[in-house]
Amino acid sequence: MRKPCDIILQVNGKQHDVHVSPDANLLLVLRNDLALNAPKYGCGLGQCGACTVLINRVAARSCVIPVGEVGQRAVTTLEGLATGEALHPVQAAFIQEQAAQCGYCLNGMIMTVAALLERIPQPTEQQITDALSGNICRCGTHIEIMAAARRSVKLLAQMRARS
């Protein structure tokens, strides 16, 4: 591991200066240095999705990304998805559909759906299924998660229609 140095990160719309090794994974820096605890440590291999964040609005597994490789790209965590007091449509949909049991996978599911809707505002059922296929839920709330993803599409369309 390389020696710690000062690294500037753009997280949730704010600039953060951290003194860490460039080899430290982004997940640990977010949780330990910036106290952003929505991304979870799951597998540590980038396979379960619990650590998902958005980097320049694209879903990324923060447990396998060295913080030194993030550069000036914008990182968004679940904490930064909302706008002020208004929840992001995906967050609202997951609450409305009660799409959580233990909640451990929820961060990854929400961030993955948010990234999908950035790319494809009106995804098909298959596109939603494909996007979420790399996220593991061990509690079995898949039906509610899919319902929340579908509701997210509707809420986002309503929000855009009002704008």
C-alpha positions in Angstrom: 0.0 0.0 0.0 1.3 3.4 -0.9 1.9 6.1 1.7 -1.1 8.3 2.6 -1.4 11.6 0.8 -4.0 14.4 0.4 -6.7 13.4 -2.1 -9.6 15.7 -3.1 -12.9 13.9 -3.7 -16.2 15.4 -5.1 -18.8 13.5 -3.1 -22.5 14.4 -3.0 -21.9 17.8 -4.5 -19.2 18.8 -2.0 -15.4 18.8 -2.1 -13.7 16.7 0.5 -10.0 16.6 1.3 -8.9 13.3 2.7 -5.5 12.1 3.8 -5.4 8.4 2.8 -3.4 5.9 0.7 -4.4 6.2 -2.9 -4.8 2.4 -2.8 -7.5 2.5 -0.1 -10.8 1.5 -1.6 -13.4 4.1 -2.1 -15.9 2.3 0.1 -13.8 2.5 3.2 -12.9 6.2 2.6 -16.6 7.0 2.2 -17.6 5.1 5.4 -14.6 5.8 7.6 -13.4 9.2 6.6 -16.6 10.9 5.3 -19.1 9.1 7.6 -21.3 8.1 4.7 -22.7 4.8 5.8 -25.3 4.0 3.1 -22.8 2.0 0.9 -22.3 -1.3 2.7 -19.4 -3.7 2.9 -20.8 -6.9 1.5 -18.5 -9.2 -0.4 -15.4 -7.0 -0.9 -15.1 -8.3 -4.4 -17.5 -6.0 -6.3 -20.0 -8.9 -6.8 -22.9 -8.3 -4.4 -23.8 -4.6 -5.1 -24.1 -3.5 -1.4 -21.4 -0.9 -1.9 -22.8 0.7 -5.1 -22.3 4.4 -5.6 -22.7 6.5 -8.7 -19.5 7.9 -10.3 -20.5 10.5 -12.9 -24.0 9.1 -12.6 -22.9 5.5 -13.5 -23.3 2.7 -11.0 -19.9 1.5 -9.6 -18.8 -0.9 -6.9 -16.9 1.2 -4.4 -15.3 -1.7 -2.6 -13.0 -2.4 -5.6 -12.2 1.1 -6.7 -9.0 2.6 -5.3 -9.7 6.1 -4.1 -6.7 7.4 -6.0 -8.3 6.4 -9.3 -11.5 8.4 -8.7 -9.9 11.8 -9.5 -12.3 14.7 -9.9 -15.3 12.5 -11.0 -18.5 13.2 -9.1 -19.3 10.5 -6.6 -22.9 10.2 -5.3 -23.9 8.0 -2.4 -27.5 7.2 -1.3 -27.2 10.1 1.1 -26.6 12.5 -1.8 -29.4 11.2 -4.1 -32.1 13.3 -2.6 -32.4 17.0 -3.4 -32.7 18.9 -0.2 -35.7 17.4 1.7 -37.2 15.9 -1.5 -36.4 12.2 -1.9 -35.2 11.0 -5.3 -38.1 9.2 -7.1 -36.3 5.9 -6.6 -36.0 6.4 -2.9 -39.6 7.4 -2.7 -40.7 4.3 -4.7 -38.7 1.9 -2.5 -40.4 3.4 0.6 -43.9 3.3 -1.0 -43.4 -0.4 -2.0 -41.9 -1.3 1.3 -39.1 -2.9 -0.6 -36.9 -3.8 2.3 -36.6 -6.5 4.8 -33.1 -6.4 6.4 -32.2 -3.4 4.2 -28.6 -4.5 3.6 -28.9 -4.7 -0.2 -31.1 -1.6 -0.4 -28.3 0.8 -1.1 -27.2 -1.1 -4.1 -30.7 -1.7 -5.4 -31.6 2.0 -5.2 -28.4 3.2 -6.7 -28.5 0.7 -9.5 -32.1 1.7 -10.4 -31.2 5.4 -10.2 -28.2 4.8 -12.6 -30.5 2.8 -15.0 -33.0 5.6 -15.1 -30.2 8.1 -15.9 -29.5 6.0 -19.0 -32.9 4.7 -19.9 -35.8 6.8 -18.4 -38.5 4.3 -19.6 -36.8 0.9 -19.2 -38.5 -2.4 -20.0 -39.1 -5.0 -17.4 -36.2 -7.0 -18.9 -33.9 -4.0 -18.7 -34.8 -3.5 -15.1 -34.2 -7.2 -14.4 -30.9 -7.1 -16.3 -29.7 -4.0 -14.4 -30.5 -5.5 -11.0 -29.2 -9.0 -11.8 -25.8 -8.2 -10.3 -27.2 -7.2 -6.9 -27.7 -9.8 -4.3 -30.7 -9.8 -1.9 -30.6 -12.6 0.6 -33.9 -11.8 2.3 -36.1 -12.5 -0.7 -37.7 -9.2 -1.3 -37.2 -9.4 -5.0 -40.9 -9.0 -5.8 -41.1 -5.7 -3.8 -37.8 -4.5 -5.3 -39.1 -5.0 -8.8 -42.3 -3.3 -7.9 -40.3 -0.4 -6.5 -38.2 -0.2 -9.7 -41.4 -0.1 -11.8 -42.9 2.6 -9.6 -39.6 4.6 -9.8 -40.1 4.8 -13.6 -43.6 6.2 -13.1 -42.6 8.7 -10.3 -39.7 9.9 -12.4 -41.9 10.5 -15.4 -44.4 12.4 -13.2 -41.6 14.5 -11.8 -40.3 15.3 -15.3 -43.8 16.2 -16.6 -44.1 18.8 -13.8 -40.8 20.4 -14.6 
